């Protein structure tokens, strides 16, 4: 592959690919990891009052804990199919509503919310626009909470190593093995930048910064893991022939090793408060 060809290859994480989730609503809701209950407890302890806004709500995986805690939740969601899913899922909640928009242009009043949060979604937002906007729409004392999950590399695991060989063959861009990041580095500015699009909430006026990590492990069946891969925007951007071959190869490896695949995750929580 020459340099010109490499330049034409998308990463799959371009901002315009935010809408790809709208094509896979049911699969996304079924297969994407759930967030640790302890994470929500920590947000509820840190935050006060009960009016929240969720950025990029998706199918509502991070919405239920706040509705259940009595929060009035406004979800901002770009995908029309996702919006319909949310409205159906939470149709019995009078304290829930949805704005169909991307966050940067959503019509939101200043000094209106006690909590603004995003679950594995803020990397799709332009932080230079999004962070100041969050600061404006929060009430004094309000909380900005960001959280996401990260996959931990499993060097030395036979199943994992064989799957990496499949990626070398069929992944569309020059293959790079996933980063091996020491757990505690997920609290460092470089990883805040990689995960959320900026280095430090203090830059935008937030104080009382809090960060915490949570460990989890999930075991997928072969079909579940292939479904999970197909919810990832970089995978869905592969040429169809490469994507089909990649999934078939991964499937063969997992079946050869008993039909299940364990993945270790670390969840990041990063919060700040508007003075």
C-alpha positions in Angstrom: 0.0 0.0 0.0 1.5 3.3 -1.0 1.2 6.6 0.8 -1.6 7.9 -1.4 -3.6 4.8 -0.9 -3.1 5.1 2.9 -4.2 8.7 2.9 -7.5 7.7 1.2 -8.3 5.1 3.9 -10.6 6.3 6.6 -10.0 5.4 10.2 -13.7 4.7 10.9 -13.7 7.2 13.7 -14.4 10.4 11.6 -17.1 12.6 13.1 -19.5 12.0 10.2 -19.6 8.3 11.3 -21.5 9.3 14.4 -24.7 8.3 12.6 -23.7 4.8 11.8 -25.1 3.6 15.2 -28.5 4.5 13.9 -28.3 1.5 11.5 -27.8 -1.0 14.4 -30.0 0.1 17.2 -31.2 -3.3 18.5 -27.8 -4.9 18.2 -26.1 -1.9 19.9 -28.5 -2.1 22.8 -28.1 -5.8 23.2 -24.4 -6.2 22.9 -22.6 -3.1 24.1 -21.2 -3.4 27.7 -23.3 -2.1 30.6 -21.7 0.4 33.0 -20.7 -0.6 36.6 -23.4 0.3 39.1 -20.6 1.7 41.4 -19.8 4.3 38.7 -23.4 5.6 38.8 -23.3 5.6 42.6 -20.2 7.8 42.6 -21.8 10.3 40.1 -25.0 10.5 42.3 -22.9 11.0 45.4 -20.8 13.8 43.7 -23.8 15.5 42.0 -26.7 17.2 43.7 -30.3 18.2 42.7 -32.1 16.4 39.9 -32.2 18.0 36.5 -29.8 16.2 34.0 -28.9 16.4 30.3 -27.4 13.4 28.6 -25.1 13.9 25.5 -25.4 11.2 22.9 -27.9 9.0 24.8 -27.9 6.2 22.2 -30.3 3.4 23.4 -30.3 4.7 27.0 -27.8 2.4 28.6 -26.7 5.2 30.9 -30.1 6.8 31.3 -31.9 4.4 33.5 -29.9 5.0 36.7 -30.6 8.7 36.7 -34.3 8.3 35.9 -34.5 5.7 38.7 -32.9 8.2 41.0 -35.6 10.7 40.3 -33.7 12.9 37.9 -35.5 14.7 35.1 -33.5 13.7 32.1 -33.2 15.4 28.7 -31.4 13.3 26.1 -29.7 14.9 23.2 -29.4 12.2 20.4 -28.5 12.7 16.7 -29.9 9.4 15.3 -33.6 9.4 14.4 -33.9 5.6 15.0 -32.1 5.9 18.3 -34.6 8.6 19.3 -37.5 6.4 18.5 -36.0 3.6 20.5 -35.5 6.0 23.5 -39.0 7.3 23.3 -40.4 3.8 23.2 -38.1 2.5 26.0 -38.9 5.4 28.4 -42.5 6.1 27.3 -43.8 5.6 30.9 -41.3 8.2 32.3 -42.8 11.6 32.6 -39.4 12.9 33.6 -37.8 12.1 30.3 -37.6 13.9 27.0 -35.4 13.9 23.8 -34.0 16.5 21.6 -33.0 15.2 18.1 -29.8 17.0 17.4 -26.1 16.9 17.7 -25.0 18.5 21.0 -23.0 21.4 19.5 -26.1 23.0 17.9 -28.9 21.7 20.3 -31.0 24.6 21.6 -30.2 24.5 25.4 -30.7 27.3 27.9 -27.8 28.6 30.0 -27.7 27.8 33.8 -30.4 25.2 33.4 -28.9 21.8 34.5 -27.6 20.3 37.7 -25.8 17.4 35.8 -24.6 17.1 32.2 -23.1 13.7 31.3 -22.0 11.6 28.4 -21.4 7.8 28.3 -18.9 6.7 25.6 -20.1 9.6 23.4 -18.2 12.8 24.1 -15.3 11.8 21.8 -17.8 12.4 18.9 -18.2 16.0 20.1 -15.9 18.9 19.2 -14.5 19.6 22.7 -13.6 23.2 21.9 -17.3 23.8 21.4 -18.8 21.2 23.7 -16.9 21.9 26.9 -17.7 25.7 27.0 -21.3 24.9 26.1 -21.6 22.4 29.0 -20.1 25.0 31.3 -22.7 27.6 30.2 -25.8 25.3 30.5 -24.9 24.0 33.9 -26.1 25.8 37.0 -23.6 27.0 39.5 -22.4 23.9 41.4 -23.5 21.6 38.6 -21.6 18.5 37.6 -20.0 17.5 34.2 -19.5 13.7 34.2 -17.8 11.8 31.4 -17.4 8.1 31.3 -16.4 5.4 28.9 -14.9 1.9 28.7 -11.6 0.7 27.4 -10.5 -2.8 26.3 -7.4 -4.2 28.0 -4.9 -6.0 25.8 -4.4 -9.7 26.6 -0.8 -10.3 25.6 0.2 -13.9 25.9 -3.4 -15.2 25.7 -3.5 -17.7 22.8 -7.0 -16.8 21.8 -6.1 -13.1 21.7 -2.8 -13.5 19.9 -4.4 -15.6 17.1 -7.1 -13.0 16.7 -4.4 -10.3 16.3 -2.9 -12.4 13.4 -6.4 -12.3 11.7 -6.4 -8.5 12.0 -3.0 -8.2 10.4 -4.5 -9.9 7.3 -7.8 -8.2 7.0 -7.9 -4.9 8.8 -8.2 -2.1 6.2 -5.5 0.2 7.4 -1.8 -0.4 8.3 -2.3 -2.6 11.3 -1.2 -1.4 14.7 -1.7 -3.6 17.7 -4.0 -2.0 20.3 -2.2 0.2 22.9 -1.0 -1.5 26.1 -1.7 1.1 28.7 -0.9 0.6 32.4 -4.2 0.9 34.2 -3.5 4.0 36.2 -2.5 5.9 33.1 -6.1 6.1 32.2 -6.3 8.9 34.8 -3.5 10.9 33.1 -4.1 13.9 30.8 -2.9 12.0 27.7 -5.6 9.3 28.2 -8.2 11.9 29.1 -7.4 13.5 25.8 -7.5 10.2 23.9 -10.8 9.2 25.5 -12.7 12.5 25.7 -11.0 14.9 23.3 -9.3 17.3 25.7 -6.7 17.1 28.5 -8.2 18.9 31.5 -11.6 20.2 32.6 -9.8 22.9 34.5 -9.0 24.5 31.2 -12.7 25.2 30.7 -13.3 26.6 34.2 -14.3 23.4 36.1 -13.1 22.7 39.6 -13.2 19.9 42.2 -11.9 17.5 39.5 -12.5 13.8 40.3 -11.4 10.7 38.3 -11.8 7.0 39.1 -11.4 3.6 37.4 -13.6 0.5 37.5 -12.6 -3.0 36.3 -14.9 -5.4 34.6 -14.7 -8.6 32.5 -17.2 -9.9 30.0 -17.3 -13.3 28.3 -18.9 -13.4 24.8 -20.1 -16.3 22.8 -18.7 -16.4 19.3 -21.7 -14.9 17.7 -22.0 -12.2 20.5 -18.4 -11.2 19.9 -18.9 -10.8 16.2 -22.0 -8.8 16.8 -20.0 -6.6 19.2 -17.3 -6.0 16.6 -19.9 -5.0 14.1 -21.1 -2.2 16.4 -17.6 -0.5 16.1 -17.5 2.3 13.6 -13.9 1.5 12.5 -15.0 -2.1 11.7 -18.1 -1.1 9.9 -16.1 1.2 7.7 -14.0 -1.7 6.3 -14.5 -2.7 2.7 -17.2 -5.5 2.8 -14.8 -8.2 1.6 -12.3 -7.4 4.3 -14.9 -7.1 7.0 -16.4 -10.5 6.0 -13.0 -12.2 6.0 -12.1 -10.5 9.3 -15.2 -11.7 11.1 -14.9 -15.2 9.6 -11.3 -15.5 10.8 -12.1 -14.2 14.3 -15.1 -16.6 14.5 -12.9 -19.6 13.6 -10.4 -18.7 16.3 -13.0 -18.3 19.0 -14.7 -21.6 18.0 -11.4 -23.4 18.0 -10.9 -22.3 21.6 -14.2 -23.4 22.9 -16.7 -20.9 21.6 -16.2 -18.1 24.1 -14.0 -15.1 24.4 -13.3 -13.2 27.6 -12.5 -9.4 27.4 -11.2 -7.3 30.3 -12.3 -3.7 30.5 -11.4 -0.6 32.5 -14.1 2.0 32.8 -13.0 5.7 33.2 -15.0 8.3 35.1 -14.0 11.9 34.9 -15.9 14.7 36.6 -15.7 18.4 37.3 -17.9 21.0 38.9 -19.0 24.5 37.7 -18.1 27.0 40.5 
